[in-house]
């Protein structure tokens, strides 16, 4: 059986679609899959399905939904692989999935491998593995099921992680001198999230390296206007240092040499991180190393 949550939720077995259609069933299955092989408590199901106003029959309804999901997930394969897939455990339920059955687990494995490669200084392998991970996503976002508070929080965390890994992978590819190849992707990403300073900074650097200084300056001005109009704030000192270097044509903005590529990536985690659309709470200590952190 195959489960997909990185896009429209889908359950298939031997080519047969077993995805539930009823909203509550889809919502429960999505929560189980996002917590696959871990217990989801009865209290969590009730909170997810009804938030702050559960009916008196909420617990009984959850039991009924679980029974119906069990029938749906029973499958036609060997009994050992299907009989105990959705089990009662510790006043809750666990959905057991095996290796290779859930696309979310494959994504997480690829991301871990990519980050480990980047930490080891293997930029080529790290960028490739993170690209492979992102290729598993279909559509604009995961799990098209109805979402209560627990699913909303889980999906928001997934999106933050996806954006963070994109920034890490783009940084590696900028260090590899791929600014031309990244331009279209970065333009699309900044269009989707115009208040993201990390992505805008990377776009500015890619534009500058591609001989498009005026476009890099325009990207900065769009960011500044967006932050002012939507969040009532302004770009941090990190972006201001970058724009100063761009205006000065500072040589450290040029792609690194072969020898410089062997330097460690200790600066990777020094970029400021914040939820998408949230104002900054401080500035990063770039220590004059703006282009290194952006991917120089």
Secondary structure by P-SEA (a helix, b strand, c coil): ccccccccbbbbccccccccccaaaaaaaaaaaaaccccccaaaaaaaacccccccaaaaaaaaaaaaaaaaaccccccccccccccccccbbbbbbcccccaaaaaaaaaaaaaaaaaacaaaaaaaaaaaaaaaccccccccccccaaaaaaaaaaaaaaaaaaaaaaaaaaaacccccaaaaaaaaaaaccccaaaaaaaaaaaaaaccaaaaaaaaaaaaaaaaacccccccaaaaaaaaaaaacccccccccccccccccccccccccccccccccccccccccccccccc
